[in-house]
Structure formats: structure tokens, C-alpha cells
Amino acid sequence: MHRLEEIWLSVSAGVLVLFMVIVGYQAFALGMGPPSHQETIDPQKVDETEPFDEPGVYETGENEYEVVMTLQAFSFTPNEIEVPAGAEVTFTMTSKDVTHGFQVAGTNINAMVMPGHIQKITHTFKEPGNYLVLCNEYCGTGHQLMSTEIMVK
């Protein structure tokens, strides 16, 4: 084998190993792996299934909150969300009908919420203010009306 071929093969193998290490670190250490869809529910029984039978904002610990939400035709439930600044907020969501989006403007929160699947996202709102929540997946003729606000005090 020629010396340049050996160098080329070594560099190529090194780049592949480096790529696998970076992806592995992101997936396992940083928790950035793709959603596993391990938590599923019957989308026709969302209103009867805990915790979605009582959507709302719940304090789960010191400065920790859980927002249980259902997304359905052109609306978010609950429609009013208020949390304190600096609190760690976990959004637990599912859809009752079609695929919806959950995007909070001005943050890196962006999720696809599918019927029958439970989506969880955790975020800390450091700055007080009103954060606009939009559906960014086309869900029907009233899609442009599907929005709400998170009030961070």
C-alpha cells in the first residue's frame, strides 16, 4: 500500500471515530437523543388518562413546576400559564386529534406533539415577561389562531 493511501485511510478512520464520539457524547451525556416514544396513550381517551385528565400548572418541588397540557383543534389547554422567573418548568404534552407543534418564541423550545405520544420538555425561564406559544405544525383551517402565552413573573 502506498504511503499516501495509508495516511488517507488513517485520517478517514479518525474522522469517523471522532464523529461517533461526538454523537455519543451528545446522545448520552447531554441527553440530546431522538425521542423514544416510550410513553404512549390512547389519543381517544386523553381526558380520562392521568395526568391529562386535569391539565394545569403544578408545583412539583422547590422552584420546579410541571405544566400538563393537551393540544387539540386550534387551542392549548390550559390556555393561561403562569410560572415564576428562574423556575425549572417541565411541559408534559399530548395531542387529542392531529399532530401539533409547540414553539415558544424567544426560546429554544420547539416540539412536535403527536396523538398517542407524550412529549416532555424542560426549560428554565430566567427572564420575566410574556412568552408567545405557537403551533408550528399545520393542523387545519384554524391553525393560525392556535396560540397562547406563558406569563413569567
BAFI-563894 format. One record per residue (C-alpha): residue number from 1; x, y, z. Coordinates in steps of 0.05 Angstrom, whole numbers, plus 5000, padded with zeros to 4 digits. Example, Ala and Ser with C-alpha at 12.3 -4.5 7.8 and 13.67 -1.06 7.14 Angstrom:
pos  X  Y  Z
1  5246  4910  5156
2  5273  4979  5143
This chain:
pos  X  Y  Z
1  5000  5000  5000
2  5026  5069  4982
3  5043  5117  5040
4  4991  5169  5017
5  4937  5115  5017
6  4955  5097  5089
7  4951  5170  5110
8  4884  5179  5075
9  4855  5116  5107
10  4881  5136  5176
11  4852  5207  5171
12  4785  5179  5146
13  4781  5129  5202
14  4799  5183  5253
15  4744  5229  5228
16  4693  5173  5233
17  4714  5155  5304
18  4713  5229  5324
19  4642  5236  5294
20  4618  5175  5333
21  4648  5202  5398
22  4614  5270  5389
23  4546  5239  5372
24  4553  5190  5431
25  4570  5246  5479
26  4511  5288  5456
27  4462  5230  5460
28  4483  5202  5528
29  4517  5257  5567
30  4475  5316  5542
31  4410  5277  5532
32  4402  5301  5460
33  4380  5234  5431
34  4318  5228  5388
35  4252  5217  5425
36  4240  5144  5440
37  4163  5146  5442
38  4165  5101  5502
39  4107  5137  5535
40  4043  5128  5495
41  3969  5135  5510
42  3904  5124  5473
43  3890  5191  5439
44  3815  5179  5444
45  3819  5172  5520
46  3864  5232  5535
47  3811  5265  5580
48  3807  5201  5621
49  3882  5188  5627
50  3926  5216  5682
51  3956  5268  5684
52  3918  5295  5624
53  3850  5288  5658
54  3869  5351  5698
55  3913  5396  5655
56  3945  5455  5690
57  4006  5483  5725
58  4032  5443  5785
59  4089  5458  5833
60  4130  5393  5838
61  4187  5417  5881
62  4225  5477  5905
63  4226  5524  5845
64  4203  5466  5799
65  4138  5465  5761
66  4102  5417  5714
67  4054  5443  5661
68  4008  5387  5638
69  3979  5406  5570
70  3933  5378  5518
71  3935  5405  5448
72  3872  5400  5405
73  3839  5434  5346
74  3865  5505  5348
75  3875  5510  5424
76  3921  5494  5482
77  3894  5470  5549
78  3908  5504  5597
79  3902  5569  5560
80  3934  5610  5616
81  4003  5590  5642
82  4038  5629  5697
83  4105  5610  5727
84  4157  5647  5768
85  4222  5671  5736
86  4281  5625  5748
87  4236  5563  5758
88  4251  5499  5721
89  4188  5483  5682
90  4173  5414  5652
91  4120  5414  5598
92  4084  5347  5592
93  4041  5347  5529
94  3999  5304  5484
95  3952  5316  5426
96  3879  5295  5423
97  3869  5298  5348
98  3926  5312  5298
99  4000  5329  5300
100  4011  5398  5331
101  4073  5440  5343
102  4095  5472  5408
103  4142  5531  5398
104  4157  5584  5450
105  4181  5647  5416
106  4247  5674  5442
107  4269  5607  5470
108  4297  5542  5442
109  4232  5505  5459
110  4206  5471  5396
111  4170  5405  5395
112  4124  5363  5353
113  4066  5336  5393
114  4033  5275  5363
115  3969  5239  5382
116  3982  5179  5425
117  4051  5202  5447
118  4073  5240  5509
119  4123  5295  5496
120  4164  5325  5553
121  4208  5387  5550
122  4243  5421  5608
123  4263  5495  5607
124  4283  5548  5656
125  4253  5617  5642
126  4306  5664  5670
127  4275  5730  5648
128  4205  5753  5669
129  4157  5771  5613
130  4103  5743  5567
131  4126  5687  5521
132  4084  5672  5459
133  4068  5599  5447
134  4051  5579  5375
135  4031  5516  5339
136  4083  5509  5283
137  4054  5447  5251
138  3996  5458  5204
139  3935  5428  5239
140  3876  5451  5198
141  3838  5512  5175
142  3842  5549  5242
143  3916  5535  5251
144  3935  5609  5250
145  3890  5621  5311
146  3926  5569  5354
147  3968  5607  5405
148  3973  5622  5479
149  4021  5658  5527
150  4066  5637  5584
151  4069  5692  5636
152  4135  5691  5674
153  4132  5735  5736
